[in-house]
Every structure is written in structure tokens, then in C-alpha cells.
């Protein structure tokens, strides 16, 4: 059972972090002419994959936290930090980015409003990316005493 939960947790992280990284890499630059389809295609794709990944990560991580023995390990800095930052990244990815994405999709294509909201969307996406990266670093370099 524990192995299945680890698989769900790691698969969720791969979907969530991978889709966030991929969208950041292919997001059109501000000074490059682009069609409205670029961002309007990326947003629904990122929303679907990151929601699925964030859900799997949260589900697997929450249940794994209940299975930790001894319970004193739940107070470890790397685990508490990873869980706290994971909640913040989950909130940004699921609530903030979804709302901004809907505003972009409702705006007139290639309008000033769309470009302004798209810039805010990219900034919040980068913040979520950095938080997820810090979570991965905390997990990778945890003490093994």
C-alpha cells in the first residue's frame, strides 16, 4: 500500500512540476509577435495537467503523512517545510492560476487586457515553479540520520 501511495505522489509531482516547467519554457516572450492561440492553448493544457498532478501529489502526500512512523518525524524541518510550501504551491496552482487563466480566456484576443493578465499569469506561474523547486530540493537533501 505504501509503495502505491509513493507512486501516486511521485507521479503527481511529475505531472505538476513537469507541466509547469514545460509551459514556462514554451511561453511566448513579451517582445515576440505571437498569435492569441499560443497562450490560449497553453492555459487549458496547464490547468488540466497541473490540477491532476497537484491532486495526486496532495492525495498521496497526505496519506503518506498519516503513515509516518515515528510521529516525531512529522516535525522534521524538511518535511514540515515541504508540506507547508506544497500547500502554498497548491493554492497558487489551483486557485490563483485558474482564476487568471479564465480571465485571459474571456478577454479579447491580443488585447492590452489579455497581455496584462497574461504577464501576471506568467509571474504567478514562475512563483509556483520556484516553490515546487524548493520543495523538491528539501526532499532531495533531507538528512538521513
VOGU-3710 file (C-alpha; in Angstrom, 3 decimals, decimal comma):
1> xxxxxxxxxx> 0,000/0,000/0,000  2,779/2,400/0,918  4,513/1,773/-2,415  1,317/2,599/-4,320  0,954/5,843/-2,381  4,565/6,751/-3,165  3,906/6,054/-6,835  0,793/8,271/-6,809  2,705/11,017/-5,004  5,713/10,900/-7,366
11> xxxxxxxxxx> 3,523/10,650/-10,485  1,600/13,700/-9,301  4,822/15,621/-8,743  5,991/14,705/-12,247  2,740/15,918/-13,804  2,570/19,089/-11,734  6,221/20,170/-11,889  6,678/18,915/-15,442  3,700/20,768/-16,870  4,661/23,956/-15,004
21> xxxxxxxxxx> 8,226/23,756/-16,288  7,134/22,929/-19,831  4,710/25,836/-20,046  7,314/28,234/-18,667  9,784/27,053/-21,309  7,432/27,488/-24,267  5,590/30,615/-23,043  5,939/33,277/-25,745  8,273/36,152/-24,932  6,762/39,591/-24,480
31> xxxxxxxxxx> 8,650/41,221/-27,350  7,999/38,437/-29,868  4,934/38,643/-32,071  2,603/35,804/-31,213  -0,824/34,644/-32,071  -3,527/34,589/-29,441  -3,680/30,818/-29,857  -0,295/30,332/-28,162  -1,356/31,383/-24,683  -4,956/30,286/-25,188
41> xxxxxxxxxx> -3,719/26,768/-25,934  -1,203/26,610/-23,088  -3,565/27,705/-20,318  -6,186/24,903/-20,596  -3,393/22,346/-21,070  -1,560/23,544/-17,957  -4,780/23,794/-15,951  -5,773/20,194/-16,647  -2,373/18,615/-16,088  -1,413/20,678/-13,058
51> xxxxxxxxxx> -4,776/20,092/-11,349  -4,450/16,345/-11,852  -0,811/16,394/-10,720  -1,500/18,616/-7,716  -4,419/16,400/-6,706  -2,348/13,217/-6,928  0,514/14,861/-5,043  -1,769/16,101/-2,273  -3,633/12,802/-2,010  -0,508/10,666/-1,852
61> xxxxxxxxxx> 1,378/13,079/0,407  -1,458/13,477/2,885  -1,995/9,755/3,303  1,767/9,128/3,495  1,973/11,717/6,298  -0,509/9,673/8,312  1,619/6,559/7,831  4,910/8,121/9,042  6,365/6,261/11,995  7,516/7,510/14,463
71> xxxxxxxxxx> 5,239/10,560/14,549  8,117/12,742/15,756  9,441/12,711/12,164  6,498/14,886/11,131  8,232/17,791/12,877  11,392/17,490/10,787  12,290/20,746/9,037  12,457/19,252/5,546  9,067/17,533/5,875  7,262/20,444/7,528
81> xxxxxxxxxx> 8,798/22,869/5,026  7,882/20,673/2,082  4,310/20,265/3,307  3,850/23,968/4,036  5,299/25,100/0,733  3,317/22,373/-1,029  0,091/23,823/0,345  1,106/27,303/-0,872  2,010/25,944/-4,325  -1,274/24,014/-4,434
91> xxxxxxxxxx> -3,230/27,191/-3,628  -1,368/29,196/-6,282  -1,729/26,494/-8,937  -5,341/25,569/-8,313  -6,909/28,862/-7,224  -4,819/31,809/-8,431  -3,691/30,462/-11,816  -7,134/29,053/-12,619  -8,801/32,421/-11,976  -6,193/34,310/-14,002
101> xxxxxxxxxx> -6,446/31,747/-16,801  -10,189/32,223/-17,010  -9,706/35,990/-17,220  -7,253/35,539/-20,103  -9,617/33,229/-21,973  -12,528/35,681/-21,509  -10,507/38,696/-22,679  -10,408/39,811/-26,285  -7,538/38,045/-28,131  -4,301/40,071/-28,427
111> xxxxxxxxxx> -5,783/42,974/-26,445  -3,963/45,068/-23,865  -6,048/43,497/-21,085  -5,126/39,992/-22,208  -1,425/40,847/-22,357  -1,528/42,419/-18,894  -3,277/39,430/-17,327  -1,004/37,027/-19,241  2,025/38,763/-17,747  0,571/38,385/-14,227
121> xxxxxxxxxx> -0,242/34,739/-15,023  3,366/34,089/-16,038  4,701/35,760/-12,867  2,432/33,617/-10,645  3,400/30,536/-12,672  7,067/31,303/-12,068  6,392/31,734/-8,329  4,673/28,323/-8,245  7,625/26,843/-10,169  10,151/28,201/-7,648
131> xxxxxxxxxx> 8,105/26,945/-4,692  7,835/23,474/-6,249  11,573/23,504/-6,931  12,293/24,384/-3,291  10,026/21,500/-2,200  11,988/19,119/-4,396  15,309/20,400/-3,019  14,046/19,964/0,563  13,073/16,373/-0,222  16,262/15,592/-2,121
141> xxxxx> 18,669/16,869/0,527  16,891/15,713/3,670  19,108/14,397/6,444  19,320/10,600/6,591  20,345/10,134/10,218
//
